[in-house]
Amino acid sequence: MYKINQNYLKLPGSYLFSTIGKKVNAYSAANPDKNIIRLGIGDVTQPLAPAIIEALHSAVDEMAHVETFHGYAPDLGYAFLRNAIVKGDYESRGCDIQADEIFVSDGAKCDCSNIQELFSLDNVVAVCDPVYPVYVDSNVMAGRTGTYDASTGMWSDVVYMPCTEENGFTPALPKKTPDLIYLCYPNNPTGMAITKAELQKWVDYANEKGALILYDAAYEAYISEEDVPHTIYECDGARTCAIEFRSFSKNAGFTGVRLGYTVVPKDLVRDGGSLHDMWARRHGTKYNGAPYIVQKAGEAVYSEEGRAQLKEQVAYYMNNARTIREGLREAGYTVYGGVNAPYVWLKVPAGMTSWEFFDYLLERAGVVGTPGSGFGPSGEGYFRLTGFGSHENTEKAIERIKKL
Ligand SMILES: *Cc1c(COP(=O)(O)O)cnc(C)c1O
């Protein structure tokens, strides 16, 4: 008789987006003539850049001929892509990362979820609060998080590190030392970044305590300020305490194409186990999840043409974020983020909860956003709007909010 992994039953389910969906559907049914603008989405909307489309087409054509056909991809990814990544993302920033430390994959979400399999079940996990839900969920399924308290929305064995207005959305170093520390900068959902000096403190802390930082840099391309690091390997000593996740989703529009990579430095060795060698043995490693065609498209992201086109795409979303940020400020809101990430994190008016503000915005302005409380208890009192929509809709939404 088979038995199931009981840990899966502990997952509270995707309450956030299903509730939003239900509320929006109910509103459109009751107001069929009202045009709803969605500024809650975490998906890109602009088409793939021409340089990428060209690379895709030519790779497809290669697959049609016996001389240029490609079967299973190499375990870590094609060398042409790993070399382009090292040159474009690390060498150019003075970081000591080698091509054979790059593991190409089908996106950062899977890598962020699966990485925890390398670690013992008794590791203590720390996350920022609020946070992208994937880090906690994957540890719940593994059985590392203890019991869930529905009233607080917290797991008994997880160390939560509040990120609030008071600490500038950069958490204090935890008093109870965790083993695995998930950090995401620039951050989803708050849109806030960390300075290199602040991140260095985390790297020093991890090295001193023997902890590991799991650094999600999915929004690296949106960084606009000088003192914000593009990769954790800009910090001294990160090679001995950090794994980094990168994605082509938000910088290049690959949310549907699927491509990402994870950096696992060879210096990460514990109890006779090299994390690099262990990650090379992970499930599904044989084809690394990313087809030749997609890896060729990824290579085009680093071409001169590709870079220029993607810079424009990022600028388009950041212009939306600026429109939201400045519009909300003019309307009297306190806003954060939107400078180094396409997310704007606003404080809901005093006396309202995040969900009350959601209803208010939907009913009064026909604008959909995401309640901050859905990302963790410290998100209560905040609300996320994203710059991923069309510019026209973004402007329209802000005009409506200003009239409230
Ligand atoms: C969108 C996003 C990712 C990227 O996920 P993919 O699987 O590469 O599409 C990773 N981390 C965060 C925080 C994100 O918001």
Ligand as a Chemical Component Dictionary entry (heavy atoms), coordinates in Angstrom:
data_LIG
# 
_chem_comp.id                   LIG 
_chem_comp.type                 NON-POLYMER 
_chem_comp.pdbx_formal_charge   0 
_chem_comp.three_letter_code    LIG 
# 
loop_
_chem_comp_atom.comp_id 
_chem_comp_atom.atom_id 
_chem_comp_atom.alt_atom_id 
_chem_comp_atom.type_symbol 
_chem_comp_atom.charge 
_chem_comp_atom.model_Cartn_x 
_chem_comp_atom.model_Cartn_y 
_chem_comp_atom.model_Cartn_z 
_chem_comp_atom.pdbx_ordinal 
LIG C1 C1 C 0 9.455  35.848 -11.294 1  
LIG C2 C2 C 0 10.377 35.444 -10.208 2  
LIG C3 C3 C 0 11.318 34.435 -10.433 3  
LIG C4 C4 C 0 11.499 33.826 -11.782 4  
LIG O1 O1 O 0 10.926 32.621 -11.947 5  
LIG P1 P1 P 0 11.083 31.827 -13.320 6  
LIG O2 O2 O 0 10.785 30.442 -12.874 7  
LIG O3 O3 O 0 12.486 31.960 -13.800 8  
LIG O4 O4 O 0 10.087 32.369 -14.282 9  
LIG C5 C5 C 0 12.163 34.087 -9.392  10 
LIG N1 N1 N 0 12.096 34.717 -8.206  11 
LIG C6 C6 C 0 11.239 35.713 -7.981  12 
LIG C7 C7 C 0 11.253 36.399 -6.681  13 
LIG C8 C8 C 0 10.339 36.089 -8.970  14 
LIG O5 O5 O 0 9.468  37.067 -8.724  15 
# 
loop_
_chem_comp_bond.comp_id 
_chem_comp_bond.atom_id_1 
_chem_comp_bond.atom_id_2 
_chem_comp_bond.value_order 
_chem_comp_bond.pdbx_ordinal 
LIG C1 C2 SING 1  
LIG C2 C3 SING 2  
LIG C2 C8 DOUB 3  
LIG C3 C4 SING 4  
LIG C3 C5 DOUB 5  
LIG C4 O1 SING 6  
LIG O1 P1 SING 7  
LIG P1 O2 DOUB 8  
LIG P1 O3 SING 9  
LIG P1 O4 SING 10 
LIG C5 N1 SING 11 
LIG N1 C6 DOUB 12 
LIG C6 C7 SING 13 
LIG C6 C8 SING 14 
LIG C8 O5 SING 15 
# 
